Each structure stands twice: as structure tokens, then as C-alpha cells.
Amino acid sequence: MAPIGVLTALDQARTQYYHFKAIVIAGMGLFTDSYDLFCIAPVMKIVGRVYYSDGGARPGVTPPAVVSATVGVALLGAVIGNVVFGALGDRVGRRRVYGACLLLMVCSSVGSGFSVCRTRRCALASLCFFRFLLGVGVGGDYPLSATIMSEFANRRTRGAFIAAVFSMQGFGILASSAVTMAVAAAFDHYTGYPAPLDTPECADLTWRIILMAGAVPAALTYYWRMSMPETARYTALVERDVVKATNDIGRVLADLDLGAVAEEEVAAALSRPPPPPRPSYGLLSRRFVRQHGRDLFACAAAWFLLDIPYYSSTLFQSQIYRPLFPAPGLINAFQEAFNVAKFQAVIAVASTIPGYFVAVLLIDRVGRRRLQMAGFLLMAVFLFALAGPYDGYWRDHGAHAGYIVLYSLTFFSANLGPNTTTFILPAELFPARFRSTCHGLSGAAGKLGALVGSIGFLWASQQKDGAAAGHLPGIGMMYALFVLGGICLLGLALTYVFTPETMMRSLEENESDRAQTQVGDGGSDTEAAKSPASMASSHLSMSPILPARVSV
């Protein structure tokens, strides 16, 4: 069968303005994700002062169980959102679900700052409820953003485009810190710089404004997200409407010679009889497991292993910045939140954002597999460097520059490697009719790892004989860091054994390799392709989710 012209044109297209516009539009979900993840730390400082102050000689502190709940419900919502919206992206189309996902994030971000009353129990219950909905929206945005960007991009720079979408997380962290610092400083000035134990009533408004501000950037991109056409690969390969795919992509990507392509597609569609139904297979079928099960395991397991140390390192920040700033009893609520946000901004500028930028530069030169292995290895090295002398030196020298540098390099390595590549690979390895679903399953596994890392690390890092108030005794910080380093080495080994390379290959070629391994395994597997063109035609089989349909 002749190649599908619009897909060939997409793979060979030069980088255009719309590609950069799509990066910003698709990246707003990731921006919101990191904004809400990192703003919750300073927010919890203010919440503790407002709702847990007993009027004694110490400032109020949010209990660890409440902190775990606010973090955990968002991650649990992200697990559900990844699975549900990922499946919907393959069932009804990427574009139709995309706007609903963003709208859910906007509404839940605003809702996080509201509650029907101002009592502690009611306010925190409302906060957890809306953060759960926010997690659902953020989780759903992961597979949709990655899939849409991968299907719009050309084969030469596809990795850099998807990595650029994911790098919006770094700017979300920076925006979260900037907003928190600005709001906290404004309220501190407005209230006349209150005493450390004096928490003004307006502090209850401060944390709400910080949370609601996360809805603004996402809301600004809602119109452009809704005006995006459906991806050509979904329209051509899943909906089986090649002519519509050609027309849609011609509206947004200029300088593509699609006029002749469209005429050829129409003529070919009119001249050939409808293709006979081909044997289809579903997500839970043995054939899917044979052809794509290994890749799905590689993507999901690597993401799960990565998010355990990554989210644990986020919580480890409290051990880093504590010696650098005045004790909570010496500053007021606004100043404490300001200091936490300030440290987050420093880490973002010094390590997080540079790590994303280096990933964008190297992803299509070094390759996904090598970058992921290098990132896991470097994370392990730096975590072991923190763990080894922790009890003997680092614990009492927290303000040492080497301590902060090692911590920053851990984040840099994660964003340079596995934190970026685990987002990219699921968007490249699977057929169009399974792509969003499989990315969602991989992302859900990652968020389960984040749950393990976030909640488990709070317990594990506590000393056996000296746990902080509200914590159960753990294994100690040194051993917790050793465990995290070991998990990174496990991720390295898993990547080496199971993860394939997808650099500089079309999406159809990536799938073609998976199918070719099945030639000779059974009669129904004889549709295995030997070229990108024939592989594209194999997508025109009956979808396991959608009813068969042909449009001309």
C-alpha cells in the first residue's frame, strides 16, 4: 500500500511557529502540575500558623498526617486521571478530551482556595477534595500533552519538542515561588510586619490566593487548546479519515506541500475498494502483551522507580533549607513561607530548569535510552554522596555549600535523564490507537511511585530513637538516602535490559519494530510491517475501542 502522504509530510516538516505554539499550549498542564506540587510546601507553613496555633510559645505546625493527606490526594487523583483521560484520548480523540482536562484543572485550582466555612476541619477537607480533582485533571493532561506533541512533531526534533513541553514544569516551579514570595511579602508589609507568634487573620486569605493563582496561566491557554485540530495521526490511523487529516494539518502547518497530497489521497480513496476488516486485538489481549507488553512494562516500571526518589527529594528540601534561614519561632508566617519559596526558586534556577534545557539539547543527539541510563546513574551517585557521610557530617553541616550542591545535582540529573525520558518514551512506542492509553498507564505507575516516595519518605527518614513530633520512628535519613540510591541503580538496570531506543525514527517505524518481532508467531500476526508506510496502513484495521469506520 502507498504511504499515507500527510504522515510522511509531518515526519519531514521543518520546525515552524505552530510547533512552538503547541509547546506552550500543551505545556500549561505540566506548568500547573508543578505549580501546585511546589506551592503546597509554603502553603502548609501558613496553614499551620492559622489553624494549628495553640497560643503557646511555639508557632503552629501542620501535622505530618495532614501534609501527607494534601500531597497524597493529589497524587491519587493523578493516578485516576492518567488512566481515565488516557483511555478517553484513544476512544473519543485527543482534542475532545484536552479542553475538558484543562477546564477541570482551572476549576479545581480556584476551588482549592475556597471552602464553605472557615473552621479547620471544613477548610482542610475542602482543600483535599479540590486537590484530588486537581490531581485528576493534571494526571489526565500527561498522556494527552505528550501524545499530541509527539503526533504533531517531525521525526528529527520530536524528542526535543516533547521535552520542551515537559520543561514547562520548571517554569511552573519558578512561577509558584515567585507568586508565593510576592503574596507573602505583600501581606507582611500590609500587616506591618507582625511578631513571630502573631498571625493576622488575613493570613487565612494568603494561602488561598497562592493556590488560586495557579489557575490563571492554564485559563489563558484554554481558547488556543480548544482551537487546536485533532492530530493527523489520530484522524488518519484511528478514525480512518486521511483526507480530513490532510486538510486539518494544512490549516496549522504552513509551507507543507499538502495540496498535491490531498488530491492524491482523495483519488486513491475513491479508486480503491474499502479495505476488508482485519483481525483486531485489544489492550488486554495476548497479542498486545506479545507485541507491546515489554515496552509497557519498561515505561511503567522506569517511571515508578524514578518518581520514588524524585518526590522524596522534593520533601528532603526541608532538611536542606532549615539551617539556611531563621528558626520558625523567630519569624512570622509570611516570612516563613517566603523563605521556603525562595529556596525553591534557587533550586529551580540552579538545577531544575538547566536540567530540562540540557535534556532538550541532548535528547535527539544522545538518545532516550542513554540519557535515561545516565540520569539514573548520576542520581544514584549523588544520593550515595549525601547518604554516606550524612550521620557523621552532613547532619551537623547543613549549611555547607557542598551539601546544597550535591542536592541540586540530584535534581539536575533527574531532569536531564529519567524525569524527562519517562515522559517521552510512552508517547513514541505504541500504536496510535493505544498511544494515549499506554502513556496514561505508565504515568499512573509513576504517580504510584510518587505516593510511595512522598508518604514513605516522611516515615523512613525519621530516626529510630528520635522521631519528630507526629511521626513514627523510621530507619533514619542516612539509610533512607541509601535506599533511594539503590532504587536509582535498579532503574538503570531496568532501562539497560528493557528500554528500546526511539531516536530519529517515525512513530510508525517504532511500532513496526514491535510488530516485526511477531512474524511467524501466528496467522493473525502477519500484518507485521516492514516499512513505515505499510505500518501506517496496518493502523487502518478495526480499532479495539472505536467501531470500524471509513470516511472519504
Disulfide bonds with the S-S distance in Angstrom:
Cys117-Cys122 2.23
